[in-house]
Amino acid sequence: MDIIFGHISYWILPIMRILKFFKLNVYYLYIDANSNSKKNEIATKLKKNNIFPLPLEFEKRISPKTSSSLCGSDPDEIGYKQNIKLLPDKILQKYCN
């Protein structure tokens, strides 16, 4: 399974290490940092854990409809449709009350 992070920062490094520990293919597109020295520091830490940037030829194949983020919107409600199979609205309403 491939996991691609769009913009990463210093606090995402532990999450990426854990995912790599579970033998998942982890990639990133861009490092968010204020200076070049911080970017280089983050990049070297990622390289030590065999986490590399996504090659450009693969980046072009990513469809904007399939990409998702934790803070982004879900216009087709794909995540909701999959989650509703696990936990129906009736049970969820009982927990909310």
C-alpha positions as CSV (number, residue, x, y, z in Angstrom):
1,M,0.0,0.0,0.0
2,D,1.3,3.5,-0.9
3,I,0.7,6.5,1.4
4,I,1.5,9.9,0.0
5,F,1.7,13.0,2.1
6,G,1.3,16.4,0.3
7,H,3.0,18.9,2.6
8,I,4.9,17.6,5.6
9,S,6.4,19.4,8.5
10,Y,8.5,18.4,11.5
11,W,5.7,17.1,13.6
12,I,4.6,14.5,10.9
13,L,8.0,12.7,11.1
14,P,7.0,10.3,13.9
15,I,3.8,9.4,12.1
16,M,5.7,8.6,8.9
17,R,8.2,6.5,10.8
18,I,5.4,4.4,12.3
19,L,3.8,3.9,8.9
20,K,7.2,2.8,7.5
21,F,7.6,0.5,10.4
22,F,4.4,-1.3,9.3
23,K,6.1,-1.8,5.9
24,L,4.0,0.7,4.0
25,N,5.4,2.6,1.1
26,V,5.5,6.2,2.4
27,Y,6.2,9.2,0.1
28,Y,5.9,13.0,0.4
29,L,5.6,15.8,-2.1
30,Y,6.9,18.9,-0.3
31,I,8.6,19.8,3.0
32,D,7.1,22.8,4.8
33,A,9.8,24.7,6.6
34,N,10.9,28.3,7.1
35,S,14.5,27.9,6.0
36,N,16.6,25.7,3.8
37,S,18.5,24.3,6.8
38,K,15.3,23.1,8.4
39,K,14.2,21.5,5.1
40,N,17.6,19.7,4.8
41,E,17.4,18.5,8.4
42,I,13.9,17.0,7.8
43,A,15.0,15.5,4.5
44,T,18.0,13.8,6.1
45,K,15.9,12.4,8.9
46,L,13.5,11.0,6.3
47,K,16.3,9.5,4.2
48,K,17.6,7.7,7.3
49,N,14.2,5.9,7.5
50,N,14.1,5.2,3.7
51,I,11.3,7.7,3.1
52,F,11.9,9.6,-0.1
53,P,9.9,12.2,-2.1
54,L,7.5,10.9,-4.7
55,P,9.1,10.7,-8.1
56,L,7.6,13.3,-10.6
57,E,6.4,10.7,-13.1
58,F,4.1,9.3,-10.4
59,E,3.0,12.7,-9.2
60,K,1.5,13.4,-12.6
61,R,-0.7,10.4,-12.4
62,I,-2.4,11.4,-9.1
63,S,-6.0,12.4,-9.8
64,P,-7.3,15.4,-7.7
65,K,-10.5,13.4,-7.1
66,T,-8.8,10.5,-5.4
67,S,-6.5,12.6,-3.2
68,S,-7.7,13.3,0.3
69,S,-6.5,14.9,3.4
70,L,-7.5,15.0,7.1
71,C,-8.6,18.6,6.9
72,G,-10.0,18.6,3.3
73,S,-13.5,18.2,2.1
74,D,-15.1,15.1,0.8
75,P,-17.4,16.3,-2.0
76,D,-18.6,12.9,-3.0
77,E,-18.8,11.7,0.6
78,I,-16.7,8.7,-0.2
79,G,-15.4,8.4,3.4
80,Y,-18.8,8.8,4.9
81,K,-20.3,6.1,2.6
82,Q,-17.6,3.7,3.7
83,N,-17.9,4.6,7.4
84,I,-21.7,4.3,7.4
85,K,-21.3,0.6,6.6
86,L,-19.2,0.2,9.8
87,L,-21.4,2.4,12.1
88,P,-25.0,3.2,11.1
89,D,-26.5,6.6,11.9
90,K,-29.0,5.1,14.4
91,I,-26.1,3.8,16.6
92,L,-24.2,7.0,16.2
93,Q,-27.2,9.0,17.3
94,K,-27.4,6.9,20.5
95,Y,-23.8,7.7,21.3
96,C,-24.3,11.4,20.6
97,N,-27.2,11.6,23.0
